[in-house]
């Protein structure tokens, strides 16, 4: 039907290039458990990653063949998917990955996002919840309903989740010096870099005008 909403994002690529891009993204995701990319790429790679993890939980020979065809390095990643990851998500019905919007990473201000495996060592929401708890405890503020809900979400399916969260809260409470705190990300590029780039553009424009004048 003409004008119908597409079922997936084409990502400005043909079918083969798009499939290769997504396979490369999920390869890095299963290896590192946490990748940064653009928002549209993260949402499309999330769908494929969820399917592969579901195959790992079922664990049949047919699922292994399908997962092998979707990975560039199956000899390295299949043991992890059908082993530790399948065990980690065996009690979950869905929702093995998470996409979180962040400030743009590139100078063109393209929408960026983090794609991560939940309940892993680099679970960003788990760390943000621990940081919120540490702040509210330091300021002696009561926990609001949203923070309580987030605590339940990040510890519900994680093994020894409450103990890990408490340990991370204590770690954040001890981070008192600025050098120990994580560096904040910048939304915009360095103004001096932008100024130098604009000056070079102006010089090229002046050279073009001179060339155009002498041409005539």
C-alpha positions as CSV (number, residue, x, y, z in Angstrom):
1,X,0.0,0.0,0.0
2,X,1.4,3.3,-1.1
3,X,2.3,5.7,1.8
4,X,2.2,2.9,4.4
5,X,4.5,3.2,7.4
6,X,7.7,1.1,6.9
7,X,8.1,-1.9,9.2
8,X,11.8,-1.1,9.9
9,X,14.3,1.7,9.4
10,X,16.3,1.5,6.2
11,X,19.2,3.5,7.7
12,X,19.9,5.0,4.2
13,X,21.4,1.7,3.1
14,X,20.5,-1.1,0.8
15,X,19.5,-4.5,2.3
16,X,23.0,-6.1,2.2
17,X,24.7,-3.1,3.7
18,X,22.0,-2.7,6.4
19,X,22.3,-6.3,7.4
20,X,26.1,-6.1,7.6
21,X,25.8,-3.0,9.8
22,X,23.4,-4.6,12.3
23,X,25.5,-7.8,12.5
24,X,28.5,-5.8,13.3
25,X,26.7,-3.8,16.0
26,X,25.3,-6.9,17.8
27,X,28.8,-8.5,17.5
28,X,30.2,-5.6,19.5
29,X,27.2,-5.6,21.8
30,X,27.6,-9.2,22.9
31,X,31.4,-8.7,23.2
32,X,31.4,-5.5,25.3
33,X,27.7,-5.6,26.6
34,X,27.6,-1.8,26.0
35,X,28.0,0.2,22.8
36,X,27.3,3.8,21.8
37,X,25.8,4.6,18.4
38,X,23.1,6.7,16.8
39,X,19.5,6.3,18.0
40,X,18.1,4.7,14.8
41,X,20.9,2.2,14.6
42,X,20.5,1.3,18.3
43,X,16.8,0.7,17.9
44,X,17.2,-1.6,14.9
45,X,20.2,-3.5,16.4
46,X,18.1,-4.0,19.6
47,X,15.5,-6.0,17.7
48,X,18.1,-8.3,16.3
49,X,19.9,-8.7,19.6
50,X,16.7,-9.7,21.4
51,X,16.1,-12.4,18.8
52,X,19.6,-13.8,19.2
53,X,19.3,-13.9,23.0
54,X,15.9,-15.7,22.7
55,X,17.6,-18.3,20.6
56,X,20.3,-18.7,23.2
57,X,17.6,-19.2,26.0
58,X,15.8,-21.9,23.9
59,X,19.2,-23.5,23.1
60,X,18.1,-25.9,20.4
61,X,20.4,-27.0,17.5
62,X,18.2,-25.1,15.1
63,X,18.6,-21.9,17.2
64,X,22.4,-22.4,17.2
65,X,22.5,-22.6,13.4
66,X,20.3,-19.4,13.1
67,X,22.4,-17.5,15.6
68,X,25.6,-18.6,13.9
69,X,24.3,-17.1,10.6
70,X,23.7,-13.7,12.3
71,X,27.1,-13.3,13.9
72,X,30.4,-12.4,12.3
73,X,32.4,-14.2,15.0
74,X,30.2,-17.1,16.2
75,X,33.2,-19.2,17.5
76,X,33.8,-16.4,20.0
77,X,30.3,-15.3,20.9
78,X,28.1,-18.4,20.7
79,X,29.5,-19.9,23.9
80,X,28.7,-16.7,25.7
81,X,25.2,-16.3,24.3
82,X,24.2,-19.9,24.9
83,X,26.0,-20.0,28.2
84,X,26.2,-17.1,30.7
85,X,23.7,-14.8,28.9
86,X,21.1,-17.6,28.6
87,X,21.5,-18.3,32.3
88,X,21.3,-14.6,33.2
89,X,18.0,-14.1,31.3
90,X,16.4,-17.5,31.9
91,X,13.9,-15.9,34.3
92,X,13.0,-13.0,32.0
93,X,10.2,-13.2,29.4
94,X,11.6,-10.3,27.3
95,X,13.6,-7.1,27.7
96,X,17.1,-8.3,27.6
97,X,18.5,-5.1,26.2
98,X,18.0,-1.4,26.9
99,X,18.4,1.8,24.7
100,X,19.1,5.0,26.6
101,X,19.2,8.4,24.9
102,X,22.3,10.5,25.6
103,X,23.6,13.9,24.4
104,X,24.9,13.9,20.8
105,X,28.4,12.4,20.5
106,X,29.3,13.9,17.1
107,X,29.6,17.5,16.0
108,X,26.7,17.1,13.6
109,X,24.5,16.7,16.6
110,X,23.0,13.4,15.4
111,X,20.8,11.8,18.0
112,X,23.0,9.3,20.0
113,X,22.1,6.4,22.3
114,X,23.6,3.7,24.4
115,X,22.6,0.1,23.6
116,X,23.4,-2.3,26.5
117,X,22.6,-5.7,28.0
118,X,20.6,-5.3,31.2
119,X,21.8,-6.8,34.5
120,X,25.4,-6.8,33.2
121,X,28.6,-5.3,34.6
122,X,28.1,-2.2,32.5
123,X,24.3,-1.6,33.2
124,X,24.0,2.1,33.0
125,X,20.6,2.3,34.7
126,X,22.0,0.3,37.6
127,X,24.8,2.7,38.1
128,X,22.5,5.8,37.7
129,X,20.2,4.3,40.4
130,X,23.1,3.8,42.7
131,X,24.3,7.3,42.1
132,X,20.8,8.7,42.9
133,X,20.6,6.7,46.1
134,X,24.0,7.9,47.2
135,X,23.0,11.6,46.5
136,X,19.7,11.3,48.4
137,X,21.4,9.5,51.4
138,X,24.1,12.2,51.5
139,X,21.5,15.0,51.5
140,X,19.2,13.0,53.9
141,X,16.3,13.1,51.4
142,X,13.5,10.5,51.5
143,X,13.2,8.1,48.6
144,X,10.5,9.1,46.2
145,X,8.3,6.6,44.3
146,X,10.3,6.8,41.1
147,X,13.6,5.9,42.8
148,X,11.9,3.0,44.7
149,X,10.5,1.7,41.3
150,X,14.0,2.0,39.7
151,X,15.6,0.1,42.6
152,X,13.1,-2.7,42.1
153,X,13.7,-2.8,38.4
154,X,17.5,-3.0,38.5
155,X,17.6,-5.6,41.3
156,X,14.6,-7.8,40.5
157,X,16.3,-10.2,38.1
158,X,19.9,-9.6,39.1
159,X,21.6,-12.2,41.2
160,X,22.7,-10.6,44.5
161,X,21.3,-7.4,43.2
162,X,20.6,-5.7,46.5
163,X,24.1,-6.4,47.8
164,X,25.7,-5.2,44.6
165,X,23.6,-2.0,44.7
166,X,24.5,-1.3,48.3
167,X,28.2,-1.8,47.5
168,X,28.0,0.6,44.5
169,X,26.1,3.2,46.6
170,X,28.9,3.1,49.2
171,X,31.5,3.5,46.4
172,X,29.7,6.6,45.1
173,X,29.5,8.1,48.6
174,X,33.3,7.8,48.9
175,X,33.8,9.7,45.6
176,X,34.3,13.1,47.2
177,X,37.2,14.6,45.2
178,X,36.5,16.0,41.6
179,X,39.3,13.8,40.2
180,X,37.4,10.6,41.2
181,X,34.1,11.7,39.7
182,X,33.3,10.7,36.0
183,X,33.9,13.4,33.4
184,X,30.6,14.9,32.1
185,X,30.0,14.7,28.4
186,X,29.8,17.8,26.3
187,X,26.9,18.5,24.0
188,X,28.7,20.9,21.8
189,X,32.2,20.9,20.4
190,X,35.1,23.0,21.7
191,X,34.4,26.7,20.7
192,X,38.0,27.2,19.8
193,X,37.9,24.3,17.3
194,X,34.7,25.7,15.8
195,X,36.3,29.2,15.5
196,X,39.4,27.7,13.7
197,X,37.1,25.8,11.4
198,X,35.1,28.9,10.5
199,X,38.3,30.9,9.9
200,X,39.5,28.2,7.4
201,X,36.1,28.4,5.6
202,X,36.5,32.1,5.4
203,X,40.0,31.9,3.9
204,X,38.8,29.3,1.3
205,X,35.9,31.7,0.4
206,X,38.3,34.6,-0.1
207,X,40.6,32.5,-2.3
208,X,37.6,31.4,-4.3
209,X,36.6,35.1,-4.8
210,X,40.1,36.0,-6.0
211,X,40.2,33.1,-8.4
212,X,36.7,34.1,-9.8
213,X,37.8,37.7,-10.2
214,X,41.0,36.9,-12.1
215,X,39.2,34.4,-14.3
216,X,37.3,37.1,-15.9
